[in-house]
Amino acid sequence: MEKGEQAEVSGVRRAARWARSPYTGILAVFALSRLAYFLAGVRFDSNPILKFFQFIDPQLMKTQLLRSLFFLHMQPPGLNLAAGAILKAFPVGYPAVFQAIYLIMGALIALAVYRLCVLLRVSAWLSLGLTVVFVVSPGVVLFENWLVYEYPILLLLLGAAICLYHFARTGALRWSFAFFGCLLALLMLRNTFHPAYLVLVTGILFWLMKGHRRAVVYGSCGPLALTFALSLKNWLLVGVFSSSTWLGMNLGVVTTFQLTPTEADSLIRAGVVSPVARITPFSSLDEYRPYLRKPVPHTGIPVLDQERTSTGHANYNNPAYIEVGEIYAKDAKALLLRYPRVYWRSVSKAWFTYFLPASDSPFFERNRVKIRGIERVYNAVLFGEWRQGASRKELRRMEGSGATAGLVLYTGVFLLIGLPLVWIWSTVWLISGVRSGRLDRPLGILVGFLIFNIAYVTLVSNTLSTFEGNRYRFPLDGYYVALCGLMLERMFAALRSRKARAETQLAR
């Protein structure tokens, strides 16, 4: 056989192997499911860029992007940098561009979930089944069609885990840079990932990876320096050493916002909290103005001076909101000391919503109504959400009326049981494997990273938020799927081993 014929045969064989590859099957399922959802009426929602306070004024994105990003202090700049670059390049057709990007991210997420399962030693068929169930779920599709940062965070968390495994296995510098690059992107996207998170992960890996400490230092020094520079910039500009100045307002959400009007009036009269406790956090600056010590000086920088953006929503990057946050933080401290029950109301709501299916969100109403049937079946059968409230307000009314026992039917009962079970089992399995010495280091580091991130994001989110627990949990769902696969694989292996031993004894 001549060389040309050999190359042709080799190419045919490679194509045949690729056609039989699980990755090809996953991409095919992904494409078909997205076509089906599109035909059902699901459409990409780019409205958040015009209405959500996470975004700076779209007009400033088009005309003063870099200047506005430099003076952005309310949150890390990553989301607005990416959105602004697309908006500048495609001022009219940006929705279609965002949709294409999110579709590509969706395909990568599908492949990454499968790859993560395989790295955890889950069998190919079980990995494939779990990946398909996850990828075609209504919750994943709804987040894929919503212009916020949950979807890219999901992809980055999956990418970080895969890169970390290869780094732990090989010690290669390229994998170190890839891993810490994913972490840097997370820190630049969302303030949940605090600079302390990066420091802690770096320190743990430096301790665990004794043979590759130089690679840990090389990979982490750039992200650590950039994160420190961002916090230092905010300290020099507005006096807050942090990547975000939203903490005070968030504290208002989990404390004063939970007060009834009667409680708020009573506590204000008693001098426990300020009159700001009556105001819903993240309100218009006009409502706070009577309680501010002095007006914020005009800077000539629109992203700081605006009280409202050109699209009409409040500009929380106005420095006056920093003082508002300080008032909320002071009131929160007083309530935690004098009236802590109000905070536990927030915590209970946060954990209740944490176990809701990912699709159960008021932000998805435009698309949910198009797939209501499949969503209800999916959520009932797989997640145990046997009843759906018309709105979160209806659930709060049920809680207020004392019908708390019946609320369990409105959350994901299977999630309520399964997610803690998966996390606890994985933690016990990891500790047992490390103690016995049977667990190889790369796999142990990978599982430990998944467990750590689930605990970190869950605790931070449920401590500082109230009504959107399932939204904040969603980026962790890929980890939960992979760890579920690990648990099921080990259970099946134990059953096979027990069956084999029983057959051996019978044969004797």
MOCOR-V639842 format. One record per residue. N is the residue number from 1. RES is the residue in three letters. PHI is phi as a letter, one per 40 degrees, with the letter a starting at -180 (NA if undefined). Layout:
n = [N & N]
res = [RES & RES]
phi = [PHI & PHI]
This chain:
n = [1 & 2 & 3 & 4 & 5 & 6 & 7 & 8 & 9 & 10 & 11 & 12 & 13 & 14 & 15 & 16 & 17 & 18 & 19 & 20 & 21 & 22 & 23 & 24 & 25 & 26 & 27 & 28 & 29 & 30 & 31 & 32 & 33 & 34 & 35 & 36 & 37 & 38 & 39 & 40 & 41 & 42 & 43 & 44 & 45 & 46 & 47 & 48 & 49 & 50 & 51 & 52 & 53 & 54 & 55 & 56 & 57 & 58 & 59 & 60 & 61 & 62 & 63 & 64 & 65 & 66 & 67 & 68 & 69 & 70 & 71 & 72 & 73 & 74 & 75 & 76 & 77 & 78 & 79 & 80 & 81 & 82 & 83 & 84 & 85 & 86 & 87 & 88 & 89 & 90 & 91 & 92 & 93 & 94 & 95 & 96 & 97 & 98 & 99 & 100 & 101 & 102 & 103 & 104 & 105 & 106 & 107 & 108 & 109 & 110 & 111 & 112 & 113 & 114 & 115 & 116 & 117 & 118 & 119 & 120 & 121 & 122 & 123 & 124 & 125 & 126 & 127 & 128 & 129 & 130 & 131 & 132 & 133 & 134 & 135 & 136 & 137 & 138 & 139 & 140 & 141 & 142 & 143 & 144 & 145 & 146 & 147 & 148 & 149 & 150 & 151 & 152 & 153 & 154 & 155 & 156 & 157 & 158 & 159 & 160 & 161 & 162 & 163 & 164 & 165 & 166 & 167 & 168 & 169 & 170 & 171 & 172 & 173 & 174 & 175 & 176 & 177 & 178 & 179 & 180 & 181 & 182 & 183 & 184 & 185 & 186 & 187 & 188 & 189 & 190 & 191 & 192 & 193 & 194 & 195 & 196 & 197 & 198 & 199 & 200 & 201 & 202 & 203 & 204 & 205 & 206 & 207 & 208 & 209 & 210 & 211 & 212 & 213 & 214 & 215 & 216 & 217 & 218 & 219 & 220 & 221 & 222 & 223 & 224 & 225 & 226 & 227 & 228 & 229 & 230 & 231 & 232 & 233 & 234 & 235 & 236 & 237 & 238 & 239 & 240 & 241 & 242 & 243 & 244 & 245 & 246 & 247 & 248 & 249 & 250 & 251 & 252 & 253 & 254 & 255 & 256 & 257 & 258 & 259 & 260 & 261 & 262 & 263 & 264 & 265 & 266 & 267 & 268 & 269 & 270 & 271 & 272 & 273 & 274 & 275 & 276 & 277 & 278 & 279 & 280 & 281 & 282 & 283 & 284 & 285 & 286 & 287 & 288 & 289 & 290 & 291 & 292 & 293 & 294 & 295 & 296 & 297 & 298 & 299 & 300 & 301 & 302 & 303 & 304 & 305 & 306 & 307 & 308 & 309 & 310 & 311 & 312 & 313 & 314 & 315 & 316 & 317 & 318 & 319 & 320 & 321 & 322 & 323 & 324 & 325 & 326 & 327 & 328 & 329 & 330 & 331 & 332 & 333 & 334 & 335 & 336 & 337 & 338 & 339 & 340 & 341 & 342 & 343 & 344 & 345 & 346 & 347 & 348 & 349 & 350 & 351 & 352 & 353 & 354 & 355 & 356 & 357 & 358 & 359 & 360 & 361 & 362 & 363 & 364 & 365 & 366 & 367 & 368 & 369 & 370 & 371 & 372 & 373 & 374 & 375 & 376 & 377 & 378 & 379 & 380 & 381 & 382 & 383 & 384 & 385 & 386 & 387 & 388 & 389 & 390 & 391 & 392 & 393 & 394 & 395 & 396 & 397 & 398 & 399 & 400 & 401 & 402 & 403 & 404 & 405 & 406 & 407 & 408 & 409 & 410 & 411 & 412 & 413 & 414 & 415 & 416 & 417 & 418 & 419 & 420 & 421 & 422 & 423 & 424 & 425 & 426 & 427 & 428 & 429 & 430 & 431 & 432 & 433 & 434 & 435 & 436 & 437 & 438 & 439 & 440 & 441 & 442 & 443 & 444 & 445 & 446 & 447 & 448 & 449 & 450 & 451 & 452 & 453 & 454 & 455 & 456 & 457 & 458 & 459 & 460 & 461 & 462 & 463 & 464 & 465 & 466 & 467 & 468 & 469 & 470 & 471 & 472 & 473 & 474 & 475 & 476 & 477 & 478 & 479 & 480 & 481 & 482 & 483 & 484 & 485 & 486 & 487 & 488 & 489 & 490 & 491 & 492 & 493 & 494 & 495 & 496 & 497 & 498 & 499 & 500 & 501 & 502 & 503 & 504 & 505 & 506 & 507 & 508]
res = [MET & GLU & LYS & GLY & GLU & GLN & ALA & GLU & VAL & SER & GLY & VAL & ARG & ARG & ALA & ALA & ARG & TRP & ALA & ARG & SER & PRO & TYR & THR & GLY & ILE & LEU & ALA & VAL & PHE & ALA & LEU & SER & ARG & LEU & ALA & TYR & PHE & LEU & ALA & GLY & VAL & ARG & PHE & ASP & SER & ASN & PRO & ILE & LEU & LYS & PHE & PHE & GLN & PHE & ILE & ASP & PRO & GLN & LEU & MET & LYS & THR & GLN & LEU & LEU & ARG & SER & LEU & PHE & PHE & LEU & HIS & MET & GLN & PRO & PRO & GLY & LEU & ASN & LEU & ALA & ALA & GLY & ALA & ILE & LEU & LYS & ALA & PHE & PRO & VAL & GLY & TYR & PRO & ALA & VAL & PHE & GLN & ALA & ILE & TYR & LEU & ILE & MET & GLY & ALA & LEU & ILE & ALA & LEU & ALA & VAL & TYR & ARG & LEU & CYS & VAL & LEU & LEU & ARG & VAL & SER & ALA & TRP & LEU & SER & LEU & GLY & LEU & THR & VAL & VAL & PHE & VAL & VAL & SER & PRO & GLY & VAL & VAL & LEU & PHE & GLU & ASN & TRP & LEU & VAL & TYR & GLU & TYR & PRO & ILE & LEU & LEU & LEU & LEU & LEU & GLY & ALA & ALA & ILE & CYS & LEU & TYR & HIS & PHE & ALA & ARG & THR & GLY & ALA & LEU & ARG & TRP & SER & PHE & ALA & PHE & PHE & GLY & CYS & LEU & LEU & ALA & LEU & LEU & MET & LEU & ARG & ASN & THR & PHE & HIS & PRO & ALA & TYR & LEU & VAL & LEU & VAL & THR & GLY & ILE & LEU & PHE & TRP & LEU & MET & LYS & GLY & HIS & ARG & ARG & ALA & VAL & VAL & TYR & GLY & SER & CYS & GLY & PRO & LEU & ALA & LEU & THR & PHE & ALA & LEU & SER & LEU & LYS & ASN & TRP & LEU & LEU & VAL & GLY & VAL & PHE & SER & SER & SER & THR & TRP & LEU & GLY & MET & ASN & LEU & GLY & VAL & VAL & THR & THR & PHE & GLN & LEU & THR & PRO & THR & GLU & ALA & ASP & SER & LEU & ILE & ARG & ALA & GLY & VAL & VAL & SER & PRO & VAL & ALA & ARG & ILE & THR & PRO & PHE & SER & SER & LEU & ASP & GLU & TYR & ARG & PRO & TYR & LEU & ARG & LYS & PRO & VAL & PRO & HIS & THR & GLY & ILE & PRO & VAL & LEU & ASP & GLN & GLU & ARG & THR & SER & THR & GLY & HIS & ALA & ASN & TYR & ASN & ASN & PRO & ALA & TYR & ILE & GLU & VAL & GLY & GLU & ILE & TYR & ALA & LYS & ASP & ALA & LYS & ALA & LEU & LEU & LEU & ARG & TYR & PRO & ARG & VAL & TYR & TRP & ARG & SER & VAL & SER & LYS & ALA & TRP & PHE & THR & TYR & PHE & LEU & PRO & ALA & SER & ASP & SER & PRO & PHE & PHE & GLU & ARG & ASN & ARG & VAL & LYS & ILE & ARG & GLY & ILE & GLU & ARG & VAL & TYR & ASN & ALA & VAL & LEU & PHE & GLY & GLU & TRP & ARG & GLN & GLY & ALA & SER & ARG & LYS & GLU & LEU & ARG & ARG & MET & GLU & GLY & SER & GLY & ALA & THR & ALA & GLY & LEU & VAL & LEU & TYR & THR & GLY & VAL & PHE & LEU & LEU & ILE & GLY & LEU & PRO & LEU & VAL & TRP & ILE & TRP & SER & THR & VAL & TRP & LEU & ILE & SER & GLY & VAL & ARG & SER & GLY & ARG & LEU & ASP & ARG & PRO & LEU & GLY & ILE & LEU & VAL & GLY & PHE & LEU & ILE & PHE & ASN & ILE & ALA & TYR & VAL & THR & LEU & VAL & SER & ASN & THR & LEU & SER & THR & PHE & GLU & GLY & ASN & ARG & TYR & ARG & PHE & PRO & LEU & ASP & GLY & TYR & TYR & VAL & ALA & LEU & CYS & GLY & LEU & MET & LEU & GLU & ARG & MET & PHE & ALA & ALA & LEU & ARG & SER & ARG & LYS & ALA & ARG & ALA & GLU & THR & GLN & LEU & ALA & ARG]
phi = [NA & c & c & c & c & c & c & c & c & c & c & c & c & c & c & c & c & c & c & c & c & d & c & c & c & c & c & c & c & d & c & c & c & c & c & c & c & c & c & c & h & c & b & c & b & c & c & d & c & c & b & c & c & c & b & c & d & d & c & c & d & c & b & b & c & c & c & c & c & c & c & c & b & c & a & d & c & d & c & c & c & c & c & c & c & c & c & c & c & b & c & b & c & c & d & c & c & c & c & c & c & c & c & c & c & c & c & c & c & d & c & c & c & c & c & c & c & c & c & c & g & c & c & c & c & c & c & c & c & c & c & c & d & c & c & c & c & d & c & c & c & c & c & c & b & b & c & b & c & c & c & c & c & d & c & c & c & c & c & c & c & c & c & c & d & c & c & c & c & b & g & c & c & c & c & c & c & c & c & c & c & c & c & c & c & c & c & c & c & a & c & d & c & c & d & c & c & c & c & c & c & c & c & c & c & c & c & c & c & c & c & b & c & c & c & c & c & c & c & c & c & c & d & c & c & c & c & c & c & c & c & c & d & c & c & c & c & b & g & b & c & a & c & a & b & c & d & d & c & c & c & c & c & c & b & c & c & c & c & c & d & c & c & c & c & c & c & c & c & c & g & c & b & c & c & c & c & c & c & c & d & g & c & c & c & d & c & c & d & c & b & c & c & a & c & c & c & c & b & g & b & d & c & c & c & d & c & b & c & c & c & h & c & c & c & c & c & c & d & c & c & c & c & d & c & c & c & c & c & c & c & c & c & c & c & c & c & b & a & c & d & c & c & c & c & c & c & c & c & c & c & c & c & d & c & c & d & d & c & c & a & c & c & b & d & c & c & c & c & c & b & d & c & c & c & c & c & d & c & c & c & c & b & g & c & c & b & b & c & c & a & c & c & c & c & c & c & c & c & c & c & g & c & c & c & c & c & c & c & c & b & c & c & c & c & d & c & c & c & c & c & c & c & c & d & c & c & c & c & c & c & c & c & c & c & c & g & c & c & c & c & d & c & c & c & c & c & c & c & c & c & c & c & c & c & c & c & c & c & c & c & c & c & b & a & b & b & b & d & c & c & c & c & d & c & c & c & c & c & c & c & c & c & c & c & c & c & c & c & c & c & c & c & c & c & c & c & c & c & c & c & c & c & c & c & c & c & c]
